[in-house]
Every structure is written in structure tokens, then in C-alpha cells.
Amino acid sequence: MKLKQRVVLLAILFVIFIFMKVFLIDNLDTSAANREDQRAFHRMMASLRVELDPRLDHTLQSPWEIAAQWVVPREVYPEETPELGAVMHAMATKKIIKADVGYKGTQLKALLILEGGQKVVFKPKRYARDYVVEGEPYAGYDRHNAEVAAFHLDRILGFRRAPLVIGRFVNLHTEIKPVATEQLLSTFLMLGNSTCFYGKCYYCRETEPACADGDIMEGSVTLWLSDVWPLQKHRHPWGRTYREGKLARWEYDESYCDAVKKTSPYDSGPRLLDIIDTAIFDYLIGNADRHHYESFQDDEGASMLILLDNAKSFGNPSLDERSILAPLYQCCIIRVSTWNRLNYLKNGVLKSALKTAMSHDPISPVLSDPHLDAMDQRLLSILATVKQCTDQFGPDIVLVEDRMTLSHL
């Protein structure tokens, strides 16, 4: 065979190889990944209902030790958690041995230490389930039930980046006041027959206390992450100014994402995709108040964005604050796994799954039906936004395979 013919044959074979790599092998890899996403979804659906059972028959460890060992850089709890019911039962029932004012912040909370030394954050009930918070999307007091619902949504989306949360009723007279610090105790008062407290925080006022029903106060408890994992606070690149008449750059610059992609830690690694996951999460729950976020310290951008402080959610089911989705529609990228999970949850599956997940919580029903219906509608808006992106840029650009090393430049 002549040299020229050999060169032509080799060129043809090379083209065939490239074709097989791109269109056959890569598609097989994608199909396998999609099948694993579907299997993960079915595993999640099968384990939605959490039975609050105190038994830990197969281990001598305490619930707190088990929960602490779950935490790794990319998840707060693993996909399979047979001990979840026991840990959450302990959060809802273990004796309170100390109560103090909450860590610094703008909203009322208390820091409790449960038997065994575990810290939890208690957020008191402020509103009835059907109360609608009017005004700005970040208006009003923290909603304790929003923390509970957000945790279960985190499970359903497969993120596993939110600390454990459960509802709890506490007797302020017998469980809190006898073990309260002087600083917390000084904020207690009586309004009629109800025991109230106003705590210590930026917006805490004696004129605006949280009040129990008699002595019994409904609230949420959030499991404190182990001190083995110190947190680092970051300013959210899509944070609001909270000043009337003053816009943040992202609110008027449609090319803002290009600038974000050139700054660390968003120029490589998983953080930008975490921001977009979080925007989807926040839009579903109506949380327009994520001005900062936390990751683990010294992570060089590799740790997850931890979904802390979700209580400014589920305020108004009729308000769809589209600006929460700005990271998604400005960057026009999304994890394939997130995209798959969102599609599995349409046609009413999300509402049904969340109701099932929250059904065994001590403060059930956690959300009113209008909020659940609103989430199903917001899901459709997210899917439509991604479709607009794929129509404009193509699915190969928009749908990012998150099982590889990521670079957004």
C-alpha cells in the first residue's frame, strides 16, 4: 500500500476513534451516571419517612458521636443513615442541661446543651402556619418551621448539606429557666398567662418577645456541627445591599457571572456549582436572605457550601422572588445530578415527598398546603429557566457533569 493511502487510512481510523469516544463511550458514561442518579432518587424516596426511634442496637456509640462521624467535606450526613431516626429522636427528647442566649446574629434564638454535651440551636415559634409575611422577601421574624422543612428539602434534593433539624416542644418553666444562664434568664417575662423571652441579638427587643402557649413553647432545634469542623464565613457573591435605592452589581450587570468566574474560589472547583444549587434551594423555599454563607475552614474551595440559617423562608407562598435564581440564569450552568433530580420531582412529586418526609416531625404539620403548592410551581420555573439556557447555549455547555474536575473559565 502506498504511503499516501496509508496516511489516508490512518486518518480515517483516527476519525472513527474520536467518533466512538465522543458519541459512544461518553454517551455510555453519561447514561450510566443518569442511571445512578435515578437509583439514588429511588433510594431517597424509599427512606423519606424518618421513624423517631431511640434504639441504637448495633452500636455502643451515642447519637451525638454517630452524627459527628457523618460529617465530611462534601456532606453533613451520608446518603444511607439508618441511625437518623435515633439521632433526631435524641434531639427532640434529650434533657436540656444548659440554656444560654444564642450566638451572635440578627434574630432571636437560644443555645441549648442537651444531655451528653450536644449543642443545639433553638428557634422559637413566631407565626401560625397560615400566617403570610408581607413586604420584602426577607421581611419578618425567623420561621422555626422553615428550618425543619428546609432540612427535609435538602434530603430530597440529595444535597445533604444542611445540619439536622427537628421540631421540639419545650416547657420554659421546668426545662429552660432552671438551667438558664443569667444572661438568658434576664430576658424572660410574663404576658398574661404566657411565659416569654426576648434573648440577645441585633433585632431582639423587650417589646417583641417570643411567647409560649402558657409555658409550652414550640420551636425547632438544629444540631450544632462538631468543633472538629470549624466554619469559615464568606460574603455571598449574589448578596443584596439591603439599602433602598442601592442595587448590588449583579442586579444590573447581566455579565456579572463572568466576573465571578475569575475570582477565587469560583474560578475552579465545586463552589460556583454549589452557589447555583443553593440558589435553586433558596428559590424553592422563598429564601432571599442568604447574604453570607459558610464552608469549612482551610478548604481551598473544595468544601461544600453549608446550608445554614434557612429560617427566612416560607414567608409568603404567593411571592416568587425570581432574583433568588440570578446565579442560575446569569451563569447558565447546573449540575447534571441536580438537573436530573429536579426532573424526577416534577408533576407533584416534590410536594408529596416533602409531606411524607415531614410527617413524623413532632410539630407536624410543618407547612401549610399553599407553601407546598408554591414549591411545585417554583420547580416549574426553575426547569423553564434551565431550558432557556440550553436553548441559548446548548446542553453541553449548561449541564455540567459534576463527577469530574471542574473549571468554569
C-alpha positions, 0 to 999 in steps of 0.5 A: 500500500502506498504511503499516501493511502496509508496516511489516508487510512490512518486518518480515517481510523483516527476519525472513527476513534474520536467518533466512538469516544465522543458519541459512544463511550461518553454517551455510555458514561453519561447514561450510566451516571443518569442511571445512578442518579435515578437509583439514588432518587429511588433510594431517597424516596424509599427512606423519606419517612424518618421513624423517631426511634431511640434504639441504637442496637448495633452500636455502643456509640451515642447519637451525638458521636454517630452524627459527628462521624457523618460529617465530611467535606462534601456532606453533613450526613451520608446518603444511607443513615439508618441511625437518623431516626435515633439521632433526631429522636435524641434531639427532640427528647434529650434533657436540656442541661444548659440554656444560654442566649444564642450566638451572635446574629440578627434574630432571636434564638437560644443555645441549648446543651442537651444531655451528653454535651450536644449543642443545639440551636433553638428557634422559637415559634413566631407565626401560625402556619397560615400566617403570610409575611408581607413586604420584602422577601426577607421581611419578618421574624425567623420561621422555626418551621422553615428550618425543619422543612428546609432540612427535609428539602435538602434530603430530597434534593440529595444535597445533604448539606444542611445540619439536622433539624427537628421540631421540639416542644419545650416547657420554659418553666421546668426545662429552660429557666432552671438551667438558664444562664443569667444572661438568658434568664434576664430576658424572660417575662410574663404576658398574661398567662404566657411565659416569654423571652426576648434573648440577645441579638441585633433585632431582639427587643423587650417589646417583641418577645417570643411567647409560649402557649402558657409555658409550652413553647414550640420551636425547632432545634438544629444540631450544632456541627462538631468543633472538629469542623470549624466554619469559615464565613464568606460574603455571598457573591449574589448578596443584596445591599439591603439599602433602598435605592442601592442595587448590588452589581449583579442586579444590573450587570447581566455579565456579572457571572463572568466576573465571578468566574475569575475570582477565587474560589469560583474560578475552579472547583465545586463552589460556583456549582454549589452557589447555583444549587443553593440558589435553586434551594433558596428559590424553592423555599422563598429564601432571599436572605442568604447574604453570607454563607459558610464552608469549612475552614482551610478548604481551598474551595473544595468544601461544600457550601453549608446550608445554614440559617434557612429560617427566612423562608416560607414567608409568603407562598404567593411571592416568587422572588425570581432574583433568588435564581440570578446565579442560575440564569446569569451563569447558565450552568447546573449540575447534571445530578441536580438537573436530573433530580429536579426532573424526577420531582416534577408533576407533584412529586416534590410536594408529596415527598416533602409531606411524607418526609415531614410527617413524623416531625413532632410539630407536624404539620410543618407547612401549610398546603399553599407553601407546598403548592408554591414549591411545585410551581417554583420547580416549574420555573426553575426547569423553564429557566434551565431550558432557556439556557440550553436553548441559548447555549446548548446542553453541553455547555449548561449541564455540567457533569459534576463527577469530574474536575471542574473549571468554569473559565 
